[in-house]
Amino acid sequence: MPEHPLKVIMEKDPKLFSLLETTHDLAFSEGGIPMKYKLLIAMSLDAANGAVDGVKFLAIQAMQAGATKEEVMETIRVTQYISGSGSVYTAASALNDVL
């Protein structure tokens, strides 16, 4: 299993990490939006911000939550429309081994 991406924060500033965990738990709690869509939204934001590892991790999580490969790609289409072609390059790097 890969190392937690925030390991250094966990070790050096546990209070900050606790705040991050609380915010994560709030954002990804069960509610009106199904989990797969929350994960696709997060994946879209990571693609728009150039976070290759985040796109990959979130795409896998979204598919584990029931999203299809087609839904992942349609999410990237919307991301491209709003954020531009750079998001597609980020997604392509991330999804090469996933889809």
Secondary structure, 3 states (H helix, E strand, C coil): CCCCCCHHHHHHCHHHHHHHHHHHHHHCCCCCCCHHHHHHHHHHHHHHCCCHHHHHHHHHHHHHCCCCHHHHHHHHHHHHHHHCCHHHHHHHHHHCCCC
